[in-house]
């Protein structure tokens, strides 16, 4: 790992709040004049949308399960190779996964397909990854070892399920029963490949609802930020300036020596207050290294 070519990764499952972190980082990069190479985790899926459906059916015919959480459905070796190459030389290749027609229009491609691989910007200041596997470690790959700042974003599991059920029913036309079946099918891979990453992270942001979510499968709505707290855990308390955080974030408090709790509505602000000094430090080390 070399701070001459820093890597920042945000890891967490879809809908966990990673988009909020991505926006916070985007604001920080803009203010600090930082040019990032942005890597989306979906671009390292192994299969396009149609092929994934076919592969999933093949697995089910053999009484097996294939999900996007698992290594079998992702090019984790290529992701590790990109992180290694960027950390060493500031180079590498990336592509995009087309999620919808709007994203595909500039490329003349249909949703669910990949753009061709292309060289990344050689004048970038750092690589920024957001997706499922920014800190994944398996018997075959160790992506986490190349990351200078690894941020985990994960709501408590009941809240994550509520968010997925509402999102998939509203945006994808699924029934709540179908989404529950998807959750159950993905659970083993979530336990084995997603959850362990949060032990490798430098900082975790976890949203905790303050309303009853004991049965997420019948919840009528998603708890709002104001009905939540955000638990921020630092792997190394020495990297945190807790007196500063407590002064800047009204109604925040410490629940443990390495853990800050803030109101859910202040999650974006808390991210910027906590992460801006860390990014400053990373960029200063990059400057010194040349």
ZIGILIN-V578467 format. One record per residue. RES is the residue in one letter. NEAR is the number of other C-alpha atoms within 10 Angstrom. Layout:
RES:NEAR  RES:NEAR
This chain:
X:16  X:18  X:22  X:22  X:25  X:27  X:27  X:22  X:27  X:27  X:29  X:26  X:22  X:15  X:17  X:23  X:21  X:22  X:16  X:15  X:21  X:18  X:12  X:19  X:22  X:17  X:13  X:18  X:16  X:11  X:9  X:13  X:10  X:15  X:16  X:21  X:19  X:19  X:20  X:17  X:22  X:21  X:22  X:23  X:21  X:16  X:20  X:16  X:17  X:12  X:13  X:18  X:12  X:12  X:17  X:16  X:15  X:14  X:12  X:12  X:10  X:8  X:8  X:11  X:17  X:20  X:19  X:18  X:21  X:20  X:20  X:13  X:17  X:20  X:17  X:25  X:15  X:15  X:23  X:22  X:18  X:20  X:26  X:21  X:16  X:24  X:23  X:16  X:12  X:24  X:19  X:18  X:17  X:20  X:17  X:19  X:21  X:22  X:15  X:13  X:13  X:12  X:15  X:19  X:12  X:8  X:12  X:10  X:16  X:15  X:18  X:17  X:19  X:22  X:15  X:11  X:12  X:11  X:10  X:18  X:17  X:12  X:11  X:16  X:21  X:23  X:24  X:22  X:23  X:22  X:20  X:26  X:28  X:33  X:28  X:22  X:19  X:12  X:5  X:9  X:16  X:17  X:22  X:21  X:16  X:26  X:26  X:19  X:20  X:23  X:27  X:31  X:24  X:26  X:22  X:13  X:14  X:17  X:23  X:19  X:23  X:21  X:21  X:22  X:26  X:20  X:16  X:15  X:15  X:12  X:8  X:9  X:10  X:14  X:13  X:17  X:12  X:13  X:19  X:16  X:10  X:14  X:15  X:10  X:15  X:17  X:14  X:15  X:17  X:19  X:11  X:13  X:19  X:23  X:16  X:15  X:21  X:21  X:12  X:19  X:23  X:18  X:26  X:24  X:25  X:21  X:27  X:22  X:21  X:14  X:11  X:11  X:18  X:10  X:11  X:19  X:16  X:11  X:17  X:9  X:11  X:20  X:18  X:12  X:17  X:12  X:15  X:18  X:20  X:24  X:23  X:24  X:23  X:18  X:17  X:11  X:14  X:9  X:14  X:20  X:12  X:18  X:10  X:11  X:18  X:16  X:11  X:13  X:17  X:11  X:11  X:19  X:18  X:17  X:12  X:9  X:11  X:17  X:18  X:21  X:24  X:23  X:21  X:21  X:15  X:17  X:26  X:15  X:14  X:24  X:17  X:17  X:17  X:18  X:19  X:17  X:14  X:15  X:21  X:12  X:13  X:20  X:20  X:14  X:16  X:17  X:12  X:9  X:11  X:9
